[in-house]
């Protein structure tokens, strides 16, 4: 039960952050949707995709590799040297990325928007990428030493400042203000992440050149697969949005991004918690197949259980969420969301399996599965939209993730053995998902009856979740809530 308690602790902290984040993202997206519309949101989406793409190059996966190294070496005599090497490499790689962006700003602007008018914005976002690269490294250090509170606080300040700056700059400068609020938000996260790392009183020790080279090689070897994954994700997203802009217009880029963000808001809680809790713990038991299998089963069981209610809720009320968070102009993205939320559901299963490959330094296998997912996703996007048009947007993710899961299970077949409890949870969860999908997509029934059935299925899922937590994980949610509010 200790593993479940650790997962619950991580998830509860991240959940608080995500709830806080949801509110401020809601404010930010609402301002963007109302003031600059779908086309303006498309501009934001392209800047965001560009930022993600270059960030994958700027860190070379070192930021994520650092989680493993920090967790595995915390408390050792060389810990200070590892931290010094890690931070130095991140600064150098981030600075080089920013310099490249400045040199090619006009070409980047033209590639993204079909005009050089956004070249200054590209440089501003490039500076944000520089700060993001360094701050991600410091957050990785906090992750490795399991300082969940500090991670939470740095993210809270970052998302709050992003929303505040978004309101100010979008209201004042409309579309031209988008790069500025992205930069200022990244600076806030940068400052707080550095503050909390130094507050942790970690050792500081400059290594000799031999140690520096050795540790650099280790970080780069681990980071290679992660960097490749981030790069191919970003390239796929970049090409996908350029393709959508070219053939369907900026409005559909905006709706595509809106659907993707909305479908991942709730699941981001579980996925982020997995990264915070699972990666450092796997690093410590990396040589034990039995312990690795236990940890992964625990994560999948808990992740699938908690994610299902959010998945069926989004499928059931997608149009209402789009109108509430964005505006009624975004309701055509309803179909996109339903495909994307099912793909996101598969992430809950695939992420822990991916972490096994990462901590065991199975770089080649990790690259292969990432190529199959994101390369396949882009090919499917082009093929499906050529045949079915905009109705197929999002279906590429779901189909690609099915093949991705199969490959992940194949490469981890000697380590991962799904427990009976894990299998049971997966079957029941997908029964709920398919039932609500059938009601809202396949059959044509009166809207009132549809809402009644949706509420019934969600209520039934909540009952199942509480029963599962109580019987199998020894967690009594209702009793805990009663104690919190002093009910007897």
C-alpha positions in Angstrom: 0.0 0.0 0.0 3.0 2.3 0.4 3.3 2.6 -3.4 -0.3 3.7 -3.6 0.2 6.2 -0.9 3.2 7.7 -2.6 1.3 8.0 -5.9 -1.7 9.6 -4.1 0.6 12.1 -2.4 2.2 13.0 -5.7 -1.1 13.1 -7.5 -2.8 15.3 -4.8 0.0 17.9 -5.0 0.0 17.9 -8.8 -3.9 17.9 -8.8 -3.9 21.1 -6.7 -1.5 22.7 -9.1 -3.5 21.5 -12.1 -6.8 22.9 -10.6 -5.0 26.2 -10.1 -3.6 26.0 -13.6 -7.0 25.1 -15.1 -8.5 28.3 -13.7 -5.7 30.6 -15.1 -5.5 28.7 -18.4 -9.3 29.2 -18.6 -8.8 33.0 -18.2 -5.9 33.1 -20.7 -7.8 31.0 -23.3 -11.0 33.0 -22.8 -9.2 36.3 -23.4 -7.4 34.8 -26.5 -10.6 33.4 -27.9 -12.7 36.5 -27.4 -10.2 39.2 -28.3 -8.2 37.6 -31.2 -10.6 34.8 -32.2 -9.9 31.5 -33.8 -7.2 32.9 -36.2 -5.4 34.7 -33.3 -5.6 31.5 -31.3 -4.0 29.8 -34.3 -1.1 32.3 -34.1 -0.7 31.4 -30.5 -0.8 27.7 -31.3 1.9 28.1 -33.9 4.2 30.1 -31.5 3.5 27.4 -28.9 4.4 24.6 -31.3 7.5 26.4 -32.4 8.5 26.9 -28.7 8.1 23.2 -28.0 10.0 22.2 -31.1 13.0 24.3 -30.4 13.0 23.4 -26.6 13.5 19.8 -27.6 16.7 20.8 -29.4 17.8 23.3 -26.8 18.0 20.9 -23.9 19.0 17.7 -25.9 17.0 15.7 -23.4 19.4 16.6 -20.7 16.7 18.2 -18.5 14.8 14.9 -18.3 17.9 12.7 -18.1 18.8 14.8 -15.1 15.9 13.5 -13.1 17.3 10.0 -13.4 20.9 11.1 -12.5 19.8 13.3 -9.6 17.5 10.6 -8.1 20.1 7.8 -8.5 23.0 9.9 -7.1 21.4 12.0 -4.5 23.4 11.8 -1.3 26.6 10.5 -2.9 29.9 12.2 -2.7 29.8 13.2 -6.4 26.3 14.7 -6.2 27.6 18.3 -6.2 29.7 17.6 -9.3 26.8 16.1 -11.1 24.6 19.1 -10.4 27.3 21.5 -11.6 27.8 19.6 -14.8 24.0 19.3 -15.4 23.3 23.0 -15.0 26.3 24.0 -17.1 25.3 21.8 -20.0 21.7 23.2 -19.9 22.9 26.8 -20.0 25.3 26.1 -23.0 22.7 24.2 -25.0 19.9 26.8 -24.3 22.2 29.7 -25.3 23.2 28.0 -28.6 19.5 27.4 -29.4 18.7 31.1 -28.8 21.5 32.3 -31.0 20.3 30.0 -33.9 16.8 31.4 -33.5 18.1 35.0 -33.8 20.1 34.2 -36.9 17.2 32.5 -38.7 14.3 34.6 -37.4 13.0 35.7 -40.8 13.0 32.2 -42.2 11.3 30.8 -39.2 8.6 33.5 -39.3 8.0 32.8 -43.0 7.9 29.1 -42.4 5.4 29.4 -39.6 3.1 32.2 -40.8 3.9 32.6 -44.5 5.3 36.1 -43.8 8.3 37.7 -42.1 6.1 40.1 -40.1 6.4 37.9 -37.0 10.2 37.8 -37.0 10.5 40.0 -33.9 8.0 37.7 -32.2 10.1 34.7 -33.1 13.1 36.3 -31.3 11.0 37.1 -28.2 9.7 33.5 -28.1 13.3 32.4 -28.6 14.3 34.2 -25.5 11.5 32.5 -23.7 12.8 29.1 -24.9 16.2 30.0 -23.4 14.7 30.7 -20.0 12.5 27.6 -20.2 15.4 25.3 -20.9 17.2 26.4 -17.8 14.2 26.4 -15.6 13.2 22.9 -16.8 16.6 21.8 -15.6 16.1 23.2 -12.2 12.6 21.7 -11.9 14.2 18.3 -12.9 16.6 18.7 -9.9 13.6 19.4 -7.6 11.9 16.3 -9.1 14.9 14.1 -8.6 15.1 15.0 -4.9 11.3 14.8 -4.6 10.7 18.4 -3.5 7.0 18.3 -4.7 6.0 21.4 -2.8 8.7 23.5 -4.5 7.8 22.1 -8.0 4.1 23.0 -7.3 4.9 26.5 -6.2 7.1 27.3 -9.2 4.4 26.0 -11.6 1.6 27.9 -9.8 3.5 31.2 -10.0 4.3 30.5 -13.7 0.8 29.8 -14.8 -0.7 32.6 -12.8 1.8 35.1 -14.3 1.1 33.7 -17.8 -2.6 34.4 -17.5 -2.1 37.8 -16.0 0.4 38.8 -18.7 -1.9 37.3 -21.4 -4.8 39.5 -20.3 -2.6 42.7 -20.2 -0.8 42.2 -23.5 -3.6 40.7 -25.5 -6.0 43.5 -24.4 -3.4 46.2 -25.2 -1.6 44.8 -28.3 -4.0 42.0 -29.6 -2.1 39.4 -31.7 1.2 41.3 -31.4 1.1 40.9 -27.6 1.2 37.0 -27.7 5.1 36.6 -27.8 5.5 39.1 -24.9 3.3 37.2 -22.4 5.0 33.9 -23.4 8.4 35.5 -22.5 7.3 37.1 -19.2 5.7 33.9 -18.0 8.9 31.9 -18.8 11.0 34.4 -16.8 8.8 34.1 -13.8 9.1 30.2 -13.8 12.9 30.6 -14.3 13.3 32.9 -11.3 11.2 30.7 -8.9 12.8 27.4 -10.0 16.2 28.8 -9.4 15.1 30.2 -6.0 13.7 26.8 -4.8 16.8 24.9 -5.9 19.1 27.2 -4.0 16.7 27.1 -1.0 17.1 23.3 -0.9 20.8 23.8 0.1 22.2 21.3 -2.3 26.0 20.7 -2.6 28.0 22.7 -5.1 31.2 21.3 -6.4 33.0 22.1 -9.6 34.2 18.8 -11.2 37.6 18.3 -13.0 37.6 17.9 -16.7 37.6 14.1 -16.6 34.5 13.9 -14.4 32.8 16.6 -16.5 33.4 14.6 -19.7 32.2 11.4 -18.2 29.0 12.8 -16.7 28.3 14.7 -19.9 28.5 11.5 -21.9 26.1 9.8 -19.4 23.6 12.7 -19.6 23.7 12.8 -23.4 23.4 9.1 -23.8 20.3 9.0 -21.6 19.0 12.3 -23.0 19.4 11.2 -26.6 16.3 9.1 -26.7 14.3 11.7 -24.8 15.6 14.5 -27.0 14.7 12.5 -30.1 11.2 11.9 -28.7 10.7 15.6 -28.0 12.1 16.6 -31.4 9.9 14.2 -33.3 6.8 15.2 -31.3 7.5 18.8 -32.0 8.3 18.2 -35.7 5.1 16.2 -36.1 3.0 18.9 -34.3 4.7 21.6 -36.4 4.1 19.8 -39.7 0.6 18.9 -38.7 -0.3 22.5 -37.9 1.4 23.8 -41.0 -0.6 21.3 -43.0 -3.9 22.2 -41.4 -3.2 25.9 -41.9 -2.4 25.4 -45.6 -5.4 23.2 -46.4 -8.0 24.2 -43.9 -7.0 27.7 -42.6 -5.8 29.3 -39.3 -9.3 28.9 -37.8 -8.9 25.1 -37.9 -5.4 25.3 -36.5 -6.9 27.2 -33.5 -9.7 24.6 -33.1 -7.2 21.7 -33.4 -5.1 23.2 -30.7 -8.1 24.1 -28.5 -9.3 20.5 -28.8 -5.8 19.1 -28.0 -5.4 21.4 -24.9 -8.9 20.7 -23.6 -8.5 16.9 -24.0 -5.3 16.9 -22.0 -6.1 19.4 -19.2 -7.5 16.8 -16.8 -5.2 13.9 -17.9 -2.2 16.3 -17.4 -2.7 15.8 -13.7 -2.2 12.1 -13.9 0.6 12.2 -16.5 2.5 15.0 -14.7 2.2 13.0 -11.4 3.6 10.0 -13.1 6.6 11.9 -14.2 7.1 13.3 -10.7 6.6 10.1 -8.8 7.5 7.2 -11.1 10.8 8.4 -12.9 12.8 8.9 -9.7 11.5 5.7 -8.1 12.2 3.6 -11.2 15.7 5.0 -11.3 16.4 3.5 -7.8 15.1 0.0 -8.7 16.3 0.0 -12.3 18.1 -3.4 -12.0 15.2 -5.2 -10.5 12.5 -6.6 -12.9 10.2 -7.5 -10.1 10.2 -4.1 -8.4 10.0 -2.3 -11.8 6.9 -4.4 -12.7 5.3 -3.6 -9.4 5.8 0.1 -9.7 4.5 0.3 -13.2 1.4 -1.8 -12.4 0.6 0.5 -9.5 0.9 3.6 -11.7 -1.3 2.2 -14.5 -3.9 0.9 -12.1 -4.2 4.3 -10.3 -3.8 6.4 -13.4 -6.5 4.5 -15.4 -8.8 4.6 -12.4 -8.6 8.4 -11.9 -8.5 9.3 -15.6 -11.7 7.5 -16.7 -14.1 10.0 -15.1 -12.4 12.9 -16.8 -12.3 11.1 -20.2 -16.0 10.2 -20.2 -16.9 13.7 -18.9 -15.1 15.4 -21.8 -16.7 13.1 -24.4 -20.1 13.7 -22.9 -19.9 17.5 -22.6 -17.3 18.5 -25.2 -19.5 21.2 -26.8 -20.3 22.8 -23.5 -16.6 22.8 -22.4 -15.5 24.4 -25.7 -18.1 27.1 -25.3 -17.3 27.7 -21.7 -13.5 27.7 -22.0 -13.3 29.3 -25.4 -16.4 30.5 -27.2 -19.3 29.1 -29.3 -17.1 29.6 -32.4 -15.0 26.6 -31.2 -17.8 24.0 -31.1 -16.8 22.6 -34.5 -13.8 21.1 -32.6 -16.1 18.7 -30.8 -15.3 15.8 -33.1 -11.6 16.5 -32.8 -11.8 16.3 -29.0 -13.5 12.9 -28.9 -10.7 11.4 -30.9 -8.0 13.2 -29.0 -9.4 12.3 -25.5 -9.4 8.6 -26.4 -5.8 8.9 -27.6 -5.0 10.7 -24.3 -6.5 7.7 -22.5 -4.0 5.4 -24.1 -1.2 7.7 -22.8 -2.0 6.6 -19.3 -1.0 3.1 -20.3 2.0 4.0 -22.5 3.8 6.6 -20.3 4.9 4.2 -17.6 6.1 1.7 -20.2 8.1 4.5 -21.8 9.7 5.3 -18.5 11.0 1.7 -18.3 12.9 2.1 -21.6 14.3 5.5 -20.5 15.6 4.5 -17.0 17.1 1.3 -18.5 18.8 3.3 -21.3 17.1 1.4 -24.1 17.6 4.4 -26.4 17.2 2.7 -29.7 13.9 1.0 -28.8 12.6 4.2 -27.3 13.4 6.1 -30.6 11.7 3.4 -32.6 8.4 3.6 -30.7 8.5 7.4 -30.8 9.0 7.4 -34.5 6.2 5.0 -35.0 3.8 7.1 -32.9 4.6 10.6 -34.2 5.7 9.8 -37.7 2.7 7.6 -38.1 0.4 10.2 -36.6 1.4 12.8 -39.3 1.1 10.3 -42.1 -2.3 9.3 -40.9 -3.4 13.0 -40.5 -2.6 13.6 -44.2 -4.2 10.4 -45.5 -7.3 10.5 -43.4 -8.0 14.2 -44.0 -7.5 13.7 -47.8 -10.3 11.0 -47.6 -12.6 12.4 -44.9 -11.7 16.1 -44.6 -11.8 17.9 -41.3 -13.9 15.2 -39.7 -10.8 13.0 -39.5 -8.8 15.6 -37.4 -7.8 13.9 -34.2 -8.3 10.3 -35.5 -4.7 10.1 -36.4 -3.6 10.4 -32.8 -5.9 7.6 -31.7 -4.9 5.1 -34.4 -1.2 5.9 -34.0 -1.4 5.4 -30.2 -2.9 1.9 -30.7 0.2 0.8 -32.7 2.4 2.7 -30.1 0.9 0.6 -27.3 1.5 -2.6 -29.1 5.2 -1.8 -29.7 5.6 -0.6 -26.1 4.2 -3.9 -24.8 6.5 -5.9 -27.2 9.7 -4.1 -26.0 8.8 -4.4 -22.3 7.4 -8.0 -22.5 10.2 -9.4 -20.3 9.7 -6.7 -17.6 6.1 -5.7 -17.6 3.4 -8.3 -16.7 -0.1 -6.8 -16.2 -1.5 -7.8 -12.9 -5.0 -9.3 -12.7 -6.1 -6.1 -11.0 -4.6 -3.9 -13.7 -6.4 -6.0 -16.4 -9.7 -5.7 -14.6 -9.4 -2.0 -14.2 -8.5 -1.5 -17.9 -11.5 -3.5 -19.1 -14.0 -1.8 -16.8 -12.7 1.7 -17.7 -12.9 1.1 -21.4 -16.5 -0.2 -21.0 -17.4 3.2 -19.5 -15.5 5.1 -22.3 -17.1 3.1 -25.1 -20.6 3.4 -23.6 -20.5 7.2 -23.4 -18.9 7.4 -26.8 -21.8 5.2 -28.2 -24.4 7.5 -26.6 -22.8 10.8 -27.8 -21.6 9.7 -31.3 -23.1 6.6 -32.7 -26.8 6.8 -31.9 -29.3 9.6 -32.4 -31.4 10.2 -29.3 -33.2 13.2 -27.8 -30.7 15.6 -26.1 -32.5 15.4 -22.7 -32.2 11.6 -22.8 -28.6 11.9 -23.8 -27.8 14.1 -20.8 -29.6 11.8 -18.4 -27.6 8.8 -19.7 -24.4 10.8 -19.5 -25.0 11.8 -15.9 -25.9 8.2 -15.1 -22.7 6.7 -16.6 -20.5 9.3 -14.9 -22.3 8.6 -11.5 -21.8 4.9 -12.0 -18.1 5.4 -12.8 -17.7 7.5 -9.6 -19.3 4.7 -7.6 -17.0 2.2 -9.2 -13.9 4.4 -8.6 -14.8 4.8 -4.9 -15.5 1.1 -4.5 -12.2 0.2 -6.2 -10.2 2.6 -4.1 -11.8 1.3 -0.9 -11.5 -2.4 -1.6 -8.2 -2.7 -3.5 -6.2 0.3 -2.4 -7.6 0.7 1.1 -8.5 4.3 0.5 -11.9 5.5 1.8 -12.5 8.8 0.0 -15.9 9.5 1.6 -14.5 8.9 5.1 -11.6 11.2 4.3 -13.8 14.0 3.1 -16.1 13.7 6.1 -13.1 14.0 8.4 -11.9 17.1 6.5 -15.2 18.9 6.9 -15.7 17.5 10.5 -18.8 15.5 9.7 -19.7 12.5 11.8 
